[in-house]
Amino acid sequence: MKYSQNKSLNKFEIEYKIEKKAVKIKSVGKMGVITKEVKLKEPVIMENNVYYLKNHGDSRIIIGNMKQQIQGVLAGFCIEIKLVGLGYVVHKVGNTLVLDVGYSHYRSCNIPEQVLVKIEGSQIILYSINKEKVTTFVSLLKTFKKINVYKGTGILGINEKVKLKKGKVR
């Protein structure tokens, strides 16, 4: 099946294929192409050329994935994180991100294919049309340095506030 919307700014196309226990969704827009297969908990029932889902959660998952894919192919997803701490530095070397976050060694990780990385000082700006890839990459980066709740240092989201704890009271 196919659904498309053509306007001057918003131009996208969605194709979906319904199988017994899965739905394949393909979204095409000005930013790129996303393909995803959603596994269903219950099989799809077809009566009189109409599809029925037994489980309400399955329909919510399908609609949520379609919304994410439409937003991804139209505008994309951008997440900003910042390194807060004395001497915390980030470098991009080829397809690898190298972080110096206070350890005796550097922490590095490979950048996924669909994620674009821009570094501005101690800020890292991540952009992708696939929300799942960019959020998992951000969570991987945040595991490199946990937030210190006494000092407020670590790898934080750009709008993230840290509530500081009191130290020893003498």
C-alpha positions as CSV (number, residue, x, y, z in Angstrom):
1,M,0.0,0.0,0.0
2,K,1.1,3.5,-0.6
3,Y,0.4,6.9,1.0
4,S,2.0,10.1,-0.3
5,Q,1.7,13.8,0.5
6,N,3.0,16.4,-2.0
7,K,3.2,20.0,-1.0
8,S,5.8,22.6,-1.7
9,L,7.8,22.0,1.5
10,N,6.6,18.7,2.8
11,K,7.1,15.9,0.3
12,F,7.2,12.4,1.5
13,E,6.0,8.9,0.6
14,I,5.2,5.9,2.8
15,E,4.9,2.3,1.6
16,Y,3.9,-0.5,3.9
17,K,3.5,-4.2,3.5
18,I,1.5,-6.3,5.9
19,E,2.5,-9.8,6.6
20,K,1.3,-12.4,9.1
21,K,3.3,-11.2,12.2
22,A,5.2,-8.2,10.8
23,V,4.7,-4.9,9.1
24,K,7.4,-3.5,6.8
25,I,7.4,0.3,6.6
26,K,9.4,2.3,4.0
27,S,9.5,6.1,4.2
28,V,11.0,8.3,1.4
29,G,11.5,12.1,1.8
30,K,13.8,14.9,1.0
31,M,16.3,13.9,3.7
32,G,16.6,10.2,2.7
33,V,15.0,6.8,3.0
34,I,14.2,4.8,6.1
35,T,13.1,1.2,6.1
36,K,12.0,-0.7,9.2
37,E,10.3,-4.0,10.0
38,V,7.9,-4.0,13.0
39,K,7.3,-7.4,14.7
40,L,3.8,-7.9,16.0
41,K,2.7,-9.8,19.1
42,E,-0.4,-11.2,17.5
43,P,-1.0,-12.2,13.9
44,V,-2.9,-9.9,11.6
45,I,-6.5,-10.9,10.7
46,M,-7.9,-10.1,7.3
47,E,-11.7,-10.1,6.7
48,N,-13.3,-8.6,3.6
49,N,-10.1,-6.8,2.5
50,V,-9.8,-5.1,5.9
51,Y,-6.9,-5.8,8.3
52,Y,-7.6,-6.2,12.0
53,L,-5.1,-6.2,14.9
54,K,-6.0,-8.2,18.0
55,N,-3.5,-6.3,20.2
56,H,-4.0,-2.5,20.8
57,G,-0.3,-2.1,21.6
58,D,0.6,-3.3,18.1
59,S,-1.4,-0.6,16.4
60,R,0.2,2.0,18.7
61,I,3.7,0.7,17.8
62,I,3.0,0.9,14.0
63,I,1.5,4.4,14.2
64,G,4.4,5.6,16.4
65,N,7.0,4.2,14.0
66,M,5.3,5.9,11.1
67,K,5.3,9.3,12.9
68,Q,9.0,8.9,13.7
69,Q,9.8,8.0,10.1
70,I,7.8,10.9,8.6
71,Q,9.5,13.4,11.0
72,G,12.9,11.8,10.2
73,V,12.6,12.0,6.4
74,L,11.1,15.6,6.5
75,A,13.3,17.3,9.1
76,G,15.6,14.7,10.8
77,F,16.5,14.5,14.5
78,C,19.2,16.7,16.1
79,I,20.5,16.0,19.6
80,E,23.1,18.2,21.3
81,I,25.3,17.1,24.2
82,K,28.0,18.9,26.1
83,L,31.1,17.9,28.0
84,V,31.1,19.6,31.4
85,G,34.4,19.3,33.3
86,L,37.9,20.7,33.5
87,G,40.0,19.4,30.6
88,Y,37.2,17.4,28.9
89,V,37.9,17.4,25.2
90,V,36.4,15.7,22.1
91,H,38.0,15.1,18.7
92,K,36.7,13.5,15.5
93,V,39.3,11.4,13.8
94,G,38.0,10.0,10.5
95,N,34.9,7.9,11.4
96,T,35.8,7.7,15.1
97,L,34.9,10.0,18.0
98,V,37.7,10.3,20.6
99,L,36.8,11.6,24.1
100,D,39.2,12.7,26.8
101,V,37.0,12.8,29.9
102,G,39.3,12.7,32.8
103,Y,40.6,9.1,32.6
104,S,44.3,8.1,32.1
105,H,43.3,6.9,28.6
106,Y,41.2,8.1,25.8
107,R,37.7,6.7,25.2
108,S,36.8,6.2,21.5
109,C,33.8,4.8,19.6
110,N,32.9,4.5,15.9
111,I,30.3,6.8,14.5
112,P,27.3,5.0,13.0
113,E,26.7,5.3,9.2
114,Q,23.5,7.4,9.3
115,V,24.7,9.8,12.1
116,L,26.4,13.1,11.3
117,V,28.6,14.6,14.0
118,K,29.6,18.2,14.4
119,I,31.9,19.4,17.2
120,E,31.9,23.0,18.5
121,G,34.2,23.3,21.5
122,S,32.9,21.1,24.2
123,Q,29.6,20.5,22.5
124,I,28.7,17.6,20.2
125,I,25.9,18.0,17.8
126,L,24.5,14.7,16.4
127,Y,22.1,14.6,13.4
128,S,20.3,11.7,11.7
129,I,17.1,10.8,10.0
130,N,16.8,7.7,12.1
131,K,15.8,8.5,15.7
132,E,16.7,5.1,17.0
133,K,20.3,5.3,15.8
134,V,21.0,8.8,17.1
135,T,19.5,8.1,20.5
136,T,21.4,4.9,21.0
137,F,24.6,6.6,20.0
138,V,23.9,9.4,22.5
139,S,23.3,6.9,25.3
140,L,26.6,5.1,24.4
141,L,28.5,8.4,24.6
142,K,26.8,9.2,28.0
143,T,28.1,5.9,29.4
144,F,31.7,7.0,28.9
145,K,31.5,9.5,31.8
146,K,28.7,9.3,34.4
147,I,27.4,12.6,35.9
148,N,29.0,13.5,39.2
149,V,26.1,14.7,41.3
150,Y,28.5,16.5,43.8
151,K,30.3,18.6,41.2
152,G,27.9,18.6,38.2
153,T,30.5,17.3,35.7
154,G,30.1,14.6,33.1
155,I,28.4,14.3,29.7
156,L,25.1,16.1,29.8
157,G,22.3,16.9,27.4
158,I,22.2,20.6,26.3
159,N,19.1,21.3,28.4
160,E,19.8,18.9,31.2
161,K,20.1,20.3,34.7
162,V,21.9,18.5,37.5
163,K,20.6,18.9,41.0
164,L,23.7,19.0,43.1
165,K,23.9,17.1,46.4
166,K,25.5,18.5,49.5
167,G,28.9,17.2,50.5
168,K,29.9,16.4,54.0
169,V,28.4,18.7,56.5
170,R,30.9,19.4,59.3
